[in-house]
Amino acid sequence: MLLIGNGRLVTRDPENPFRENGAVLIEDGKIKETGEFPELSRKYPKADFIDAKGGVIMPAFINAHEHIYSAMARGISINGYQPKGFLDILDGMWWTVDRNLDNRKTKLSAIETYIECIKNGCTTVFDHHASFGEIPGSLFAIAEAAKELGMRTCLCYEISDRGGKEKSRAAVEENVDFIRYAQADTSDMIAGMMGMHASFTISDETMELCRKELPEGAGFHIHVAEGIYDLHQCLKEHSKRIVDRLYDWDILGPKTLLAHCIYVNAHEMELIHDTNTMVVHNPESNMGNACGCPPTMEMVHRGILTGLGTDGYTHDMVESYKVANILHKHHLCDPNAAWGEVPQMLFENNAKIANRYFKTPLGVLKPGAAADVIVMDYNPPTPMSADNANGHILFGMNGRCVTTTVCNGQILMKDRVLHTIDEEKAMAEIRKESQKLWDKINSR
């Protein structure tokens, strides 16, 4: 048993939302009990104890859209890279990186990403992977890293015709093999989806293959209308909008996750809603790539299950919360926008998205839920309660406030020290491999 207590407890459980001096008891990877710290410490005197030291105890974060393959790009300078638009960014930066990744670099990229996630209090990651330098076994390499570090993760490989038909078929096979592997796993710590890059890089032939080979019980994870070119190409080549094309190929549905959805109209939103398809918003990436601001607030208001991701831009979900909050205020010219919608996306909808693939309840601290718990080093200067906890998180915290991270009952980090990996050794190895990648890219 593990008792985490002596801090303000934010549970996200409507029946027991907040304790001024609370505690959570963990047993066999799940929450056994929550309550007042003095009471639980007397009731379970032999439990191992983590002292929150007056900080905030809360559920760990969930990231609904990551890109592990981007990990070794931080600080890179590619010869001749001078992008003039989003397509130049894709081809000049990200496709250049992924064309040079082998499975060793992929695993190290996963280790780096998961380290960052743990240090920012995120324990469940939906990743959308690409490594056209070596496709077979790439998702399994990432899963190995997740298992070693103790992370919960849902993986897919980015199918695209940009590398030719042989590689697109290999990408489909990698997804199918991993989905079946994950479905046979009983840990409830790994899951698989059929990953697709974007409509403009996927032919009808490949769409048909993806749909035909999709294992039962899985859905798709695809970029949708991230850039205006994606929409224009779909209209030109297929005489329909992107969501209509996906609907016609039977891609939409409750197990499918659409990333971005910047250039979607009311009709497409209706299709997304009526098929119970999920959407994930990535505010920092959209702004950084100058792609535009999606109608995220409208999607939430329409009842579309819309979550929050980082697109690999950061691994700090609080940072994404902050950026989404101000982005939609600015975009809509409405200072009242996003106050309720964005925390709903982060704290409620991300958990609902995750629980379409993982069985144990996530994103909440209540008996029977997954023991995914973090402690934040935060001493509020004003009264804190269930009603204003989101305001304290938004204006007073960031990912680096996390001092302790627990996933599935396992301590991944305590007092900012990682427990499942030698961080210094791993980072030295990652830096060495990153330099090799950079040298390879710039030797062209």
Secondary structure, 3 states (H helix, E strand, C coil): CEEEEEEEEECCCCCCCEEEEEEEEEECCEEEEEEEHHHHHHHCCCCEEEECCCCEEEECEEEEEECHHHHHHCCCCCCCCCCCCHHHHHHHHHHHHHCCCCHHHHHHHHHHHHHHHHHCCEEEEEEEECCCCCCCCHHHHHHHHHHHHCCEEEEEECECHHHCHHHHHHHHHHHHHHHHHHHHCCCCCEEECEEEEEHHHCCHHHHHHHHHHCCCCCCEEEEECCCHHHHHHHHHHHCCCHHHHHHHCCCCCCCCEEEECCCCCHHHHHHHHHCCCEEEECHHHHHHCCCCCCCHHHHHHCCCCEEECCCCCCCCHHHHHHHHHHHHHHHHCCCCCCCCHHHHHHHHHHHHHHCCCCCCCCCCCCCCCECCEEEECCCCCCCCCCCCHHHHHHHHCCHHHEEEEEECCEEEEECCEECCCCHHHHHHHHHHHHHHHHHHHCCC
